[in-house]
Amino acid sequence: MRDDEVRSLLEVRGANECLCVKLVVERATQEELDGLAPLLDAIKSGKTDEERAEATFQFHHTLSVLSRNAFLPLLYNSIHTYGLHFWSLYSRRYGGNRLYQNKLELYCALLDRDAERAQAFTVDMLDSVANGAFPLYSDAQQQ
């Protein structure tokens, strides 16, 4: 992917994920949120970058389902291949534990029913990938 395509994807993810976490806080039951814990465990226990990437996709896809917005799961499915590529690259570059810790921080904000914190974390995380401390592109297309 070209840099401008990667940036476009991150912009769309940012908008979708901010909406998604807001709706999850408003609509998901405590039992449904508790049901995300095994997905976090799968991210943590993944043996390969690809396993962690797939578990991360499942975590985010499940959030989209819990939002009860009919289109968010479809949007996540449409970027499945790209998501796997980026999460696997992130895991390879920065470590599986960092990927897990990021998702755990988001999960804790959701458990606390703190939509603002979840949205701020999402924006900060995507910004750190696009512009900051954890870049994935410029040389991502060479990976």
Secondary structure, DSSP 8 states (H G I E B T S, - for coil): --HHHHHHHHHHHHHHHHHHHHHHHHH--HHHHHTTHHHHHHHHH-SSHHHHHHHHHHHHHHHHHHTT-TTHHHHHHHTHHHHHHHHHHHHHHH-HHHHHHHHHHHHHHHHTT-HHHHHHHHHHHHHHHHTSSS---SSGGG-
